[in-house]
């Protein structure tokens, strides 16, 4: 009888031990072990799930969403583990990307640390604020109109310490990464902060030597950015601008005219556009326009600060991306005649300085 009882207790102990090991194994697999499906050593897109944690949502809502997306298989266990890890009150708002079958511990850690999905936002040199707004709209996350409103909001601009009526030119061209719940304000602050980081002390010193404000330098750099596609030609275009300003000649730069027509410019610059007065029409105004017309690259900023030591007053596009530069009006007219056929191949908005008025977007400045 005693022997039979011992056997029974032993069997019961082993059964409970086996059950305990089974539970622990299940717990370990669910909490610590990932089971992503791979194809050729890579995670299949079908095995990726995007989970959004909205403001005000708790652990139960998140657990249900993770279960629906097959990231986890046991909603209750996830909540138990979440509470044990004190994660239920520390989950961060955001958008997350998980492999289906990711261990619960890793899921919770990602949510608590806020390791969110990022969206790339390229700001290409030469982009104006309307083009950046269009990039924002492509993601269907941010509001381009909100972005544009902030870029021209005097109160917001003043908070950023920019002495201008617009943030045009002060959004540094770079490839940025932002999260879903980053606001348009946050995005703009990041771009302006990057600009401030790139405005080197030597640039400020050089601007003072030239008796130019930073705003004037950035305005000039933005024109250079739009006029010169080749980096090596930017100091030459800069020299043309300086020389014309020095001689009190009109700049006659088509990109400034186009900017004055934004956001309604249709891509075809006409004679009537050139005749229309705007503060940016350098065929009508003397000197620089009131502000930048795009986000200039660092090479264009440097060109604005260190122009080439040449006497050029004119340039005309050759049709291959480069330009012919001239100091005399007669030589310029010869170059215009030589390259007129190639000029017809230019994309809208590309300019030659200056060319026949009969060609849309190309005009001859008055002889000095």
N, C-alpha and C positions, 0 to 999 in steps of 0.2 A: 504494500500500500504506500509506504513511504517512498519506495523506489519509483512507483508510478507517478506520485506527486512531483518528485524531482524532475522526472522526464517532462511532465506537463509544464512545469515552470521554466525549464530550459527551452522547450519549444516556444512557449509564450515570449520569453526574452528574445530568442532569436527572431521571432516574427516581428516583435516590436522594433528590434534593432534593424531588421530589414526594411520595415516601414519607415523608420526614421532616416535610414540611409537613402531610401527612395525619395522622401520628402526633401532631404538636404540636397540630393543630386538635382531634383527638379528646381529647387530654389537656386542652386548654383548656376544651372544652365540658363534659367530665365534671367537671373540678375547679373551674372558675370560673363556668360559665353555668347558671342555673336555667331549668327549663322547666315551671313550674306551669301547670296547666290552670285557666283562669278562666271564670266564668259571670257575665255582667253586671258584669264588672270585679272580681269577688270570687273568692277561692279556694273551690272546691267542697269540701264536707266529705268527699266520697269521695276527694279528693286529699290529705287529711291523714292522717298516720300517727303513732301514739303508740308510742314506743320506750322501753323500760325498761332501764336499765343497773343490774344488781344488784351488790351487793358481791362482789368477787373475780373479776368477769368482765373478760376482756381484749379487746384490739382485734379479734381474730379472731371472737370470739363476737358482738361488737357489729356487726362488718361483715356477718356472716351475717344477723343480725336486720334490719339496714337493707336488705339485698338482698331478703330475704323480703317486706318491707313496701314494696318498690319505691321506697324513698327514693333508693337508688343502683342502678346497673345493672352495675357492675363491682367485684366484691368484692376482687379482687386489687389492682387499681389503688388502691382506697381504702386498703388496708393499706400499700401502697408510699408513698402520699402521707402517710399517718398517721405513718409512721416518719420520712419526710423532714422533717415538721413537728414531730418529737419529741412527737407527741401520744399515742403508744401507751401511755405510762406516766402520762399526766396526765388521762385521761378521768375525769370525776366521776360518782359514783353518782347516780342520779336518774331521773325520768321526763321525757321530752322529746317535743315535738310538732314534726313536720317536714312541709313540703310535699313531695309526691313529686316527684323531680327536682331537689331542692335541690343546689346545687353542693357537691362534696365538701369544699372548703375551708371553706365556711360550716357544714357539718355538723360537721366536726372542731372548728372554732372554738367552736360552741355546746356541744359535749360537754366541751371543755377548760375553758371559762369557767363551765360549770354553769348555763347559761340554761334552767332547767327549767320545766316546766308547773306552774302554781299552781292551787290549789283555793280557792275563796272559802268562808269560814266566817263567816256572820253571827251575831253575838252581840247579840240585840235587847234593849234596856232592859227590865227586868222578867223576863228569863229567869233561872231558877235552874239549879243545876249539873246537875240531871237533864235539863233541856231542852237544855242545851249538849251533854251526852253523847249525846242523841238526834240532834242535828245532826251530831255526829262519826260516828255509826253510819251515817248516810245515805250518806256517801261510800264506805262499804265499804273504807276504808283504815285508819282508826284504830279503836281500841277504846274504846267509851264506858265500859265497866266499868273499864278501866285508868285512864281519865281520872277517874272518880268515886273510885277508890281513892286516887289521888294527891291529889285535892282534900281528902281527909280523913286523909292520912298526916301525923302530927305531925312526923316527921323531915324530910320534904320541905317542909312548911309553915314549919318553923323555918329552913331554908336560904334561904327566900324572904324572911325577916325579917317575917313576918306574925304578930302576937301574937293568934292565934285557933286554935280547934280545927278550923276548916274554912276553905276559901278562898271560901266563899259571900260574895258582895258585893265581893270583891277582884278579880274578873275583869271588866275594864272593857268595857262594851258598845261594840262597833265592828264594822266589817266587816274581817275578817282574811284574809290570803292565805298559805297554807302549801303546802309541797311534799310529795310522796308519802312521802319518807323522813324528814320531820320527825317527831320522836317526840311522844308525848303530853306528856312533860316539857317539851319545847321549846315546844309550843303554850301550855301553862299559864304558863310563864315569860314568854312574849310578852304574854299578857293581863294578868298581874300587873305587868309592867314598864310597860305602857300605863296601868294604874291609878295607879302611883306617879308617872308623868309628869303625870297630870291632877290629882293632889292638890297644889294650889297652896299656896305659903307663906301666902297670905292665909287659906286654909281652916284651916291649922294654928293660925294666930294667933287666928282667930275661935273655934275649938273651945276653945282655952285660955281665952279671955274668958268662954265659957259654962261652963267647968269640966267639959267633956266630953272623953272620949277619942275618938280617931279611930274606934275600933270602935263606940262608941255613936252617933256621927254617921252612920256608914254603915248601922248597924242601923235608925236612924230614917229615913234616906233611902230604904232599901229598902221600908219600910212605906208611905211616901209614894208611891213609884213604883207600888206595887200598888193603892193606894187612889184615886189621882188620875190620871185619864186626861188631863185638861186641864192643860197647863203652868201656866196662870194660877191654877189652884186649889191648886197644890202648897204655896205658902206658907200658905194657909188651913188645909189638912189638917195641916201642920206645927204651926200655932198650936194646933189642937185637941189634938195629942199633948202639946205642952208644957204647955198649960193643965190637961190631965187629970193629967199627971205631978205638976204643982205642987200640985194638990188631992188627990193620992194616990188618984185614981179609977182604976179598971181601964180599960185601953185599949179592950177589946172590939173588936179588929180581926180580922175573919174571915180575911184573907190569912195572918196569923201562925198561926192554927189549922190552915189548910190545909197550911202548910209543915211543921208538926209531924206531919202524917199522911203526908208524902212518904216513899218513892215510891209508896205504896199508895193515894193519894187517887184516887177514881174520877170526880171532877168534880162530885159532888153533895154539898154540905155539909149535914149533918143535925143535928138536936138532939142525937142521941147523940154525934156528933163533937164538938160544942161542950161536951158534958159530960165528954169524955175528957181526962184530964190528960196534957199533954206540956209540956216546958219552953217551948214556943212558944205555948201556949194562953193568950192574954191575957184570956180570960174567967176563967181560974183563977189566973194569976200576977199579981203586983203589979209594975208598971213595965215596962221594955222586955224583950223576949225576950233570950236569951243571945247572939244574933248576927243578922246580916242574913238576909233571906229571899229575896233575889234580887240581881241586878246593877243598881244604881240608875244612872240617867242623871245627867249633870252638873247639870241643872236641879233634880232631886230632892235632890242633895247640897247645892246652894245653898239650897234651901228649908229643909232641915234645919238649916242654919247661920243663916239669916236668915228666921225665921218672920214671918208678918204680925202686926202689932200689933192684934190683935182679941181679944175675950173668948169666942170660940166654944168650946163644949164638945161639940157634936153636929153630925153631918151625915148627910144621907140622900140617896140617889141619886134623881134625877128621872126616870130612865129614858132620858135622851137623852145620857148621858155626863157630864152636869154634876151638881152637888150643891146641896142647900139646906142652909145652915149656920145654926145656932141657938146662942144663949147660954143660953137658959132651957129646962128640960125640957118645960114646957107647950107652948112654941112648937115644940119638936122633935116632940112627939106630934101636933100639928096637921099638921106637914109630912109626917109618916109617913102619916097618914090621907089627905092630899091626893095623895101620890105612890105610894100602895100598889099601885095597878093597874099603873103603869109599872115598879115594882120587879119584877113577875113576868117582865118582858122581859129582865132582866139575864142575862148569860152566867154559867155557873158560875164561882165564884171572884171575881166582881165583888161588891162589898159596899156596903151603906149603913150609916151609923153612927147609931144602931142602929135596927132596924125590928122589926116583930112577930115573936115567937118561932114563930108558926105557919107562917111562910114559911121553907122550907129555906134555911139560910145567913143568915137575917136574925133578929136577936134584939134585945131591948130591954135595955139596961144598967140596973142598979138606980138609982133616983132618988137623987141625992146628998143 
